[in-house]
Amino acid sequence: MPTFQAFYVSENEDKTFSRQIIERSTDDLPAGEVLIRVKYSSLNYKDALSSSGNRGVTRNYPHTPGIDAAGIVEESNSDELSVGEQVIVTGFDLGMNTAGGFGQYIRVPAKWVVKLPRGLRLKESMIFGTAGLTAALCIDKLLQTGLTPDKGKVIVTGATGGVGTMAVMILAKLGFAVVGVTGKPEGEAFLLNLGAKEVVSREAVNDQSGKPMLKGIYAGCVDTVGGNILATILKSMQYNGVVSLCGLVQSPELPTTVFPFILRGVSMFGIDSSECDIEWRKKMWKNLAKKWKPEGIQSITRTVGLKGLDKEIRKILKGGQMGRVVVRL
Ligand SMILES: NC(=O)c1ccc[n+]([C@@H]2O[C@H](COP(=O)([O-])OP(=O)(O)OC[C@H]3O[C@@H](n4cnc5c(N)ncnc54)[C@H](OP(=O)(O)O)[C@@H]3O)[C@@H](O)[C@H]2O)c1
């Protein structure tokens, strides 16, 4: 059986964690119907947590993280997937407790696998990765409620991060007036360049007044940060405003009241890209391949090999990433 290179996180005797690149055998991979030669992966916040020994993401170490993988089917016991087919796997248990996309091979259940849609290259699929899929799911939820560009501005938090960047670009492509929230001084020019109409600082949406409601400004929101920023935005939604939330980079707490919901008819939807329905996923991948595909996704992407990952992991843990990091395997 072939050996391959994999990024490997192990626990030391003193309970700290080490990251290295090792040689593994495909015999070491879990049982599954499809063996995939991974060509590209991508770096997400969750990968950085798994790479740092976060037991909320990965219970057992040693482990190969990587919640995203795009590659070519090398062995298949599924009638749906043929050898040589180009495929994408994101979420489910990949990279959490199943050896993930930071290795040159993965073996997974067939039901986790999505065929690469026409219009998308393998590398492009990983520029999107879980971040792009999550942004697409958040936006689709907003659209399902009837949100249209004429209803008003859509605010995106954590806007220079992976999910945020993707949400800004897709919303701008769909004709929405996007307001990006960023904590980075260099974020303003970056976001305006991606198509945002306005950029505000994190402080501007971190209300400490204690008021139950604020002026209604936004028709929609994609939130990746939670905490008091999300609470402030809830108070700042227009009548019938709609929020999709997916992240907790500021805080998992949500210090809010019922007022935005009962006084302004605000709705809020949670998005989980890792376990969501496979048909919804396939539909979103088709959108990303075609009508939602923003121009210039290459321009927000840096590509690294396994050796370059450690530095990028440290940066994302500090909230310092802008755009997307693709991993070439
Ligand atoms: N539910 C799901 O299916 C799903 C899927 C993917 C990701 N997520 C979650 O979504 C979040 C974002 O993921 P990501 O991969 O996009 O991460 P990321 O690339 O690190 O982006 C997060 C961004 O949040 C902002 N930020 C950082 N620290 C902050 C703080 N203390 N307060 C406010 N904003 C802060 C930064 O952007 P600025 O500097 O521009 O403010 C940062 O770039 C994470 O919590 C992740 O776990 C959930």
The ligand as a Tripos MOL2 file, in Angstrom:
@<TRIPOS>MOLECULE
LIG
   48    52     1     0     0
SMALL
NO_CHARGES

@<TRIPOS>ATOM
      1 N1        -21.1610   26.7140   11.5920 N.am      1 LIG1
      2 C1        -20.3790   26.3100   10.6170 C.2       1 LIG1
      3 O1        -20.6990   25.4340    9.8250 O.2       1 LIG1
      4 C2        -19.0460   26.9600   10.4520 C.ar      1 LIG1
      5 C3        -18.2790   26.7620    9.2970 C.ar      1 LIG1
      6 C4        -17.0750   27.4790    9.1540 C.ar      1 LIG1
      7 C5        -16.6530   28.3090   10.1730 C.ar      1 LIG1
      8 N2        -17.4210   28.4180   11.2920 N.ar      1 LIG1
      9 C6        -17.0240   29.3140   12.3700 C.3       1 LIG1
     10 O2        -17.0450   30.6280   11.8510 O.3       1 LIG1
     11 C7        -16.0280   31.3860   12.4820 C.3       1 LIG1
     12 C8        -15.1090   31.9850   11.4240 C.3       1 LIG1
     13 O3        -14.3940   30.9660   10.7810 O.3       1 LIG1
     14 P1        -13.2600   31.3180    9.7090 P.3       1 LIG1
     15 O4        -12.7140   30.0240    9.2410 O.co2     1 LIG1
     16 O5        -13.7950   32.3180    8.7560 O.co2     1 LIG1
     17 O6        -12.1800   32.0110   10.6780 O.3       1 LIG1
     18 P2        -11.0990   33.1610   10.3540 P.3       1 LIG1
     19 O7        -10.6310   33.0210    8.9530 O.co2     1 LIG1
     20 O8        -10.1330   33.1570   11.4620 O.co2     1 LIG1
     21 O9        -11.9610   34.5000   10.4180 O.3       1 LIG1
     22 C9        -12.4620   35.0120   11.6160 C.3       1 LIG1
     23 C10       -12.4120   36.5280   11.5630 C.3       1 LIG1
     24 O10       -13.1140   37.0430   12.6980 O.3       1 LIG1
     25 C11       -12.5440   38.2900   13.0920 C.3       1 LIG1
     26 N3        -12.1690   38.2020   14.5060 N.ar      1 LIG1
     27 C12       -11.0940   37.5580   15.0560 C.ar      1 LIG1
     28 N4        -11.0880   37.6660   16.3910 N.ar      1 LIG1
     29 C13       -12.1810   38.4190   16.6970 C.ar      1 LIG1
     30 C14       -12.7240   38.9040   17.9220 C.ar      1 LIG1
     31 N5        -12.1490   38.6280   19.0970 N.pl3     1 LIG1
     32 N6        -13.8600   39.6170   17.8620 N.ar      1 LIG1
     33 C15       -14.4700   39.8990   16.7030 C.ar      1 LIG1
     34 N7        -14.0040   39.4710   15.4970 N.ar      1 LIG1
     35 C16       -12.8860   38.7420   15.5010 C.ar      1 LIG1
     36 C17       -11.3330   38.5110   12.1970 C.3       1 LIG1
     37 O11       -11.7780   39.2960   11.0880 O.3       1 LIG1
     38 P3        -11.6680   40.8980   11.1140 P.3       1 LIG1
     39 O12       -10.2800   41.2120   11.5410 O.co2     1 LIG1
     40 O13       -11.9810   41.2910    9.7000 O.co2     1 LIG1
     41 O14       -12.6680   41.4080   12.1140 O.co2     1 LIG1
     42 C18       -11.0090   37.1200   11.7120 C.3       1 LIG1
     43 O15       -10.2950   37.1680   10.5070 O.3       1 LIG1
     44 C19       -15.3420   30.4390   13.4740 C.3       1 LIG1
     45 O16       -15.9490   30.5540   14.7340 O.3       1 LIG1
     46 C20       -15.6220   29.0900   12.8830 C.3       1 LIG1
     47 O17       -15.5520   28.0670   13.8390 O.3       1 LIG1
     48 C21       -18.5810   27.7690   11.4520 C.ar      1 LIG1
@<TRIPOS>BOND
     1     1     2 1
     2     2     3 2
     3     2     4 1
     4     4     5 ar
     5     4    48 ar
     6     5     6 ar
     7     6     7 ar
     8     7     8 ar
     9     8     9 1
    10     8    48 ar
    11     9    10 1
    12     9    46 1
    13    10    11 1
    14    11    12 1
    15    11    44 1
    16    12    13 1
    17    13    14 1
    18    14    15 2
    19    14    16 1
    20    14    17 1
    21    17    18 1
    22    18    19 2
    23    18    20 1
    24    18    21 1
    25    21    22 1
    26    22    23 1
    27    23    24 1
    28    23    42 1
    29    24    25 1
    30    25    26 1
    31    25    36 1
    32    26    27 ar
    33    26    35 ar
    34    27    28 ar
    35    28    29 ar
    36    29    30 ar
    37    29    35 ar
    38    30    31 1
    39    30    32 ar
    40    32    33 ar
    41    33    34 ar
    42    34    35 ar
    43    36    37 1
    44    36    42 1
    45    37    38 1
    46    38    39 2
    47    38    40 1
    48    38    41 1
    49    42    43 1
    50    44    45 1
    51    44    46 1
    52    46    47 1
@<TRIPOS>SUBSTRUCTURE
     1 LIG1         1 GROUP 0 **** ****
